[in-house]
Amino acid sequence: MPGATITLTGSGFTGTTSLLLGTVAATFTVVNDTTITFTVPASAQTAALTLTTPGGVITSASAFTVLPAPASAPTITNVSPASALPNAVVTVVGTNFTGATAVTVNGTSATFTVTSSTMLTFVVPTASVAGAATLVIATSGGTATSTGLTVLPTTVSVGTGKLGVLNYVYALEQLEADFYTQVRAGSYYTGLATGSAEKLILDDLFYHEVIHREFFKADIKVSRNTPIPDLRTTFSTVNFNDRASVLNTAKVLEDLGVAAYNGVSQYLAEPAYVFLMAKIVSVEARHAAMIRDLVAESTFVGNDIATVTSASTSSVATNNAPARSSLERALSPQEVVAIANTFLADGSKLDVSGIR
Amino acid sequence: MNFFHLLSELEQLDPELGERLDSRRAVFKHLGGMGQKLTAAALPLAIGAIFNKAYGQTPAGLQVVEALNFALKLEYLELSLYKYRASLTGLSAPITTSLNLIAADEANHVAFLRTIISAMGGTPIAEPPLALFDFTAGIGSMQGPYIGFSTNPAVFLVVAQALEDLGVRAYKGLTPTLMTNKTMLTAALNIHSIEARHSAQIRAIRRALATSASTPPSQGVPGSPNAAPKSWVSGTDRGGPAPGSAPFYTSPIYEAGNKVIGGPEDIMFHQEANTIHLGVALTNNLSAAVANFPLAAFTEAFDEGLDVTTVSTIARPFVLHSSKFF
């Protein structure tokens, strides 16, 4: 292999002026007349040896086999982004990535692509546990290990107890507020006549939901607790330029909000907070009634959200009300987030398992 | 859910359960009686009621029944008003549809409350005859300020908005009492949000009639909070659909109530214009996000509750004085 020292034995070596491996000159030492040593050049390939001696030019009868040099161990100099969600693509910069055989995150194999000897990309494994992770890149020359990667949690936990409930409704208010913020940027809203009944309703709903959001954020801080971070919404299924798309989504969100407040009060121990939830839920119900009226006249109540003529199919036992009781849905936090999470981006989806 | 299996398991955990329940025979008889009125889907509610009876025979448990009976009185009041909808003249089809839907809900609420009060071991207050009510707010004189309510839609809708708004506030005021029984709390909240939808719709109808006297679309532009209110309470709505003082007018519906003596701590029955909740003041200074919001929005974003005494005082002109119904 290149770099290796080879010893030749023979005779008449004294005064040798050149040693070629194929056409590549090698550094050599004449030890004595019968012994010569040389170093296999880095660029040498399997070929015959040719010596130029005072006695003439000698070429070996058979080719000298040059073995491939072993690969050098890879190194990692940068991981970007340093924090990533499962399924996100991460770029690694370093050396000797050519021929990489495996990339693992906490021991789990990741799908990867070698871009060059100094760059590769990989996908954070789906099931990666949130937190500091160990990244390993393996090649035939060895492995490189980095702790420069943090796997982000795919969900936001609302927490437990009263804080869990407050963070949960804070999250839902964030969702509603962000929705109406985006509504106001779409051409359906901007095309409504100034001062029209429909535009005034959408303005009020935007104001109310943002106020709810800011209220809960402040209330959680008053209790010296930390509110959940700002959530990233994804309304990719909504066409904000289309009236029906906007209003039908608003209907889903407002009805969901009412059912969420109805279902979560039972987890609160303080009368003042049960009372607080009641002060907000009736405003959400007023919103829902008007959005539904914009969707279709005289649909402010219906079997889809209340047991007017049909029995409730909610999995919340306390709401398994009979037909013809006109009780509105109370949805459990789990039932609510199953819907709400479809409007929340990875990393912002809610984990409400702490509300019990 | 296998109810009988559940009872058996509970008895193993609590040998005295049988005594608490009087006797299993009595419970099953009790259940059987309800079975005629309840569908299978309602069983969890009934079970919640029975266990409240078994374990909750405390003053709090009694208060829950009393609170539900008070809600039942208000539902009778509303249901009785909507019985007059048939004699109204000149209603458009969508308004008729809306009133029919609301009337059906109120009848459903009455039936449901009666069932769960019985299941709790209480006695539901009997439905009074229609003649007990005076929707002119004349304390039985039938000559009160809302004379003509039974034929004139505009007057009828004033009374309807007043009673719906009162009902929404009343249910809120009952929540601190009802929360000792989570099943009943949730059931009451599930009625409460329907009442809020009614209030929003009645307000929308009044708004539409005031602004354009139109048939569909029902959405009119809000104007005077008295004649063309928003579907949410803005400030005190300047006294509501018929501004003026008690006992005959609607202003008290939007004003503050009484602090309940011996009631839950921290519950204040503020006026509807209140913008301070649990110490957080809602103003343009709350955060940059709301810096440019109209001040009315801060009052609209939260409704307020009312105590039983205040609700009764407001409702009293709507019943025969001698009835002592409220």
Interface residues (C-beta under 8 A of the other chain):
Chain A: G195 S196 A197 E198 L200 I201 D204 Y207 H208 V210 I211 H212 R213 E214 F215 K217 A218 D219 V222 V258 Y261 N262 G263 S265 Q266 L268 E270 P271 A272 Y273 V274 F275 L276 A278 K279 I280 V281 S282 V283 E284 A285 R286 H287 A288 A289 M290 D293 L294 E297 S298 F300 V301 A306 T307 V308 A311 S312 V316 A317 T318 N319 N320 A321 P322 A323 R324 S325 S326 L327 E328 R329 A330
Chain B: M1 L38 T39 A41 A42 L43 P44 L45 G48 P94 T97 S98 L101 I102 A104 D105 E106 N108 H109 A111 F112 V168 Y171 K172 T175 P176 M179 K182 T183 L185 T186 A187 L189 N190 I191 H192 S193 I194 E195 A196 R197 H198 S199 A200 Q201 A204 R207 P216 P217 S218 Q219 G220 V221 P222 K230 S231 W232 P264 E265 D266 I267 H277 L278 G279 V280 L282 L286 S287 A289 V290 F293 P294 A297 F298 E300 A301 F302 D303 E304 G305
